[in-house]
Amino acid sequence: MNNFRIAKIIVVFSSLFYLSISFLRNYNSPENIEKRCILKFEKDFKNNLETSHEEWNEILDLADNNYLKCMGISQY
């Protein structure tokens, strides 16, 4: 009876370990990082009708820099 209990505990911990490794591998895949960065900085790309052309260019530059930083791409 005691061996069965130990075997159940080992199976549960092994399963949790496997699931956590699978989740982290999927979460940190380049495609998912790109999707998260796009969603995070998507609001910066929305154009306000009252925004001047110069202001809009500054907003786009800032959003572009933030996106590249989120993706882990070095600038310059």
Backbone as numpy.savetxt, mean C-alpha at the origin, in Angstrom:
# Nx Ny Nz CAx CAy CAz Cx Cy Cz
-4.12 -38.56 24.52 -4.94 -37.38 24.52 -4.07 -36.11 24.52
-2.99 -36.14 25.27 -2.11 -34.99 25.37 -1.38 -34.75 24.04
-1.02 -35.82 23.33 -0.35 -35.68 22.03 -1.26 -35.04 20.99
-2.55 -35.38 21.04 -3.52 -34.80 20.12 -3.66 -33.29 20.37
-3.66 -32.89 21.59 -3.77 -31.48 21.95 -2.53 -30.70 21.46
-1.37 -31.27 21.63 -0.14 -30.63 21.15 -0.16 -30.53 19.63
-0.64 -31.56 18.96 -0.72 -31.56 17.50 -1.68 -30.46 17.02
-2.81 -30.29 17.71 -3.76 -29.23 17.34 -3.11 -27.85 17.49
-2.39 -27.65 18.56 -1.74 -26.36 18.79 -0.71 -26.08 17.70
0.06 -27.10 17.34 1.06 -26.94 16.28 0.40 -26.61 14.96
-0.69 -27.27 14.63 -1.40 -27.02 13.38 -1.96 -25.60 13.36
-2.53 -25.15 14.47 -3.11 -23.81 14.53 -2.02 -22.75 14.34
-0.91 -22.87 15.05 0.16 -21.89 14.92 0.81 -21.94 13.55
0.95 -23.11 12.99 1.51 -23.22 11.64 0.59 -22.56 10.62
-0.70 -22.76 10.77 -1.67 -22.15 9.85 -1.65 -20.63 9.97
-1.61 -20.12 11.18 -1.55 -18.67 11.38 -0.28 -18.08 10.79
0.83 -18.76 10.96 2.10 -18.30 10.41 2.04 -18.27 8.89
1.53 -19.33 8.29 1.41 -19.40 6.83 0.50 -18.30 6.29
-0.65 -18.09 6.94 -1.58 -17.06 6.50 -0.98 -15.66 6.63
-0.25 -15.41 7.70 0.35 -14.08 7.87 1.43 -13.84 6.83
2.24 -14.84 6.53 3.27 -14.69 5.49 2.61 -14.46 4.13
1.56 -15.18 3.83 0.86 -15.00 2.55 0.25 -13.61 2.45
-0.35 -13.13 3.54 -0.94 -11.80 3.54 0.13 -10.74 3.31
1.24 -10.82 4.02 2.28 -9.81 3.87 2.90 -9.83 2.48
3.06 -11.00 1.92 3.61 -11.10 0.56 2.65 -10.45 -0.44
1.36 -10.68 -0.29 0.37 -10.10 -1.18 0.24 -8.60 -0.93
0.23 -8.17 0.32 0.07 -6.77 0.68 1.23 -5.93 0.16
2.41 -6.46 0.16 3.60 -5.72 -0.25 4.01 -5.98 -1.69
3.12 -6.55 -2.49 3.45 -6.75 -3.89 3.46 -5.40 -4.60
4.26 -5.25 -5.64 4.35 -3.95 -6.34 3.00 -3.45 -6.87
2.16 -4.36 -7.33 0.86 -3.96 -7.86 -0.02 -3.36 -6.76
-0.02 -3.99 -5.58 -0.84 -3.49 -4.49 -0.28 -2.19 -3.92
1.03 -2.05 -3.88 1.62 -0.79 -3.43 1.22 0.34 -4.37
1.26 0.07 -5.67 0.87 1.08 -6.65 -0.60 1.46 -6.50
-1.48 0.48 -6.30 -2.90 0.78 -6.11 -3.13 1.63 -4.88
-2.45 1.30 -3.78 -2.61 2.08 -2.55 -2.11 3.51 -2.74
-0.99 3.67 -3.43 -0.46 5.01 -3.66 -1.38 5.83 -4.56
-1.92 5.19 -5.58 -2.84 5.91 -6.48 -4.07 6.36 -5.72
-4.65 5.49 -4.91 -5.82 5.88 -4.14 -5.51 6.95 -3.12
-4.33 6.87 -2.53 -3.94 7.83 -1.49 -3.79 9.23 -2.05
-3.23 9.36 -3.24 -2.95 10.67 -3.82 -3.90 11.05 -4.95
-4.95 10.28 -5.15 -5.91 10.57 -6.20 -6.60 11.90 -5.96
-6.86 12.22 -4.73 -7.56 13.47 -4.42 -6.74 14.69 -4.81
-5.42 14.58 -4.86 -4.57 15.70 -5.26 -4.72 16.05 -6.74
-5.17 15.11 -7.54 -5.26 15.32 -8.98 -6.61 15.86 -9.42
-7.54 16.03 -8.51 -8.85 16.56 -8.88 -8.74 18.07 -9.07
-9.18 18.55 -10.22 -9.05 19.97 -10.56 -10.26 20.73 -10.05
-9.98 21.80 -9.35 -11.00 22.71 -8.90 -11.18 23.75 -10.00
-12.40 24.16 -10.30 -12.63 25.13 -11.36 -12.08 26.50 -10.99
-11.98 26.79 -9.71 -11.51 28.10 -9.27 -9.99 28.16 -9.14
-9.30 27.09 -9.42 -7.84 27.03 -9.28 -7.18 27.61 -10.53
-6.21 28.50 -10.32 -5.50 29.09 -11.45 -4.57 28.05 -12.07
-4.10 28.36 -13.27 -3.23 27.43 -14.00 -1.91 27.22 -13.27
-1.33 28.29 -12.71 -0.06 28.18 -11.99 -0.25 27.36 -10.71
-1.35 27.64 -10.02 -1.63 26.90 -8.78 -1.85 25.41 -9.09
-2.57 25.15 -10.18 -2.85 23.77 -10.56 -1.55 23.04 -10.90
-0.60 23.71 -11.56 0.69 23.08 -11.87 1.46 22.75 -10.59
1.40 23.62 -9.59 2.05 23.35 -8.31 1.42 22.15 -7.61
0.09 22.07 -7.67 -0.63 20.95 -7.06 -0.23 19.64 -7.73
-0.14 19.65 -9.06 0.25 18.44 -9.79 1.68 18.04 -9.48
2.59 19.01 -9.37 3.97 18.69 -9.02 4.07 18.08 -7.63
3.33 18.65 -6.68 3.34 18.12 -5.31 2.75 16.71 -5.28
1.65 16.50 -5.98 1.03 15.17 -6.02 1.95 14.16 -6.68
2.63 14.59 -7.74 3.57 13.70 -8.43 4.72 13.31 -7.51
5.27 14.28 -6.80 6.36 14.00 -5.86 5.90 13.08 -4.74
4.70 13.31 -4.21 4.17 12.46 -3.15 3.94 11.03 -3.64
3.46 10.90 -4.87 3.24 9.57 -5.44 4.56 8.82 -5.60
5.57 9.51 -6.13 6.87 8.86 -6.30 7.47 8.47 -4.96
7.30 9.32 -3.95 7.81 9.00 -2.62 7.07 7.79 -2.05
5.76 7.72 -2.27 4.98 6.58 -1.79 5.42 5.29 -2.46
5.75 5.37 -3.75 6.17 4.19 -4.49 7.60 3.78 -4.15
8.34 4.67 -3.47 9.72 4.36 -3.10 10.70 4.61 -4.22
10.32 5.47 -5.16 11.18 5.81 -6.29 11.94 7.08 -5.91
13.26 7.03 -6.02 14.06 8.21 -5.67 13.93 9.26 -6.75
13.95 10.51 -6.33 13.80 11.62 -7.25 15.16 12.27 -7.45
15.48 12.53 -8.68 16.69 13.25 -9.07 17.90 12.53 -8.64
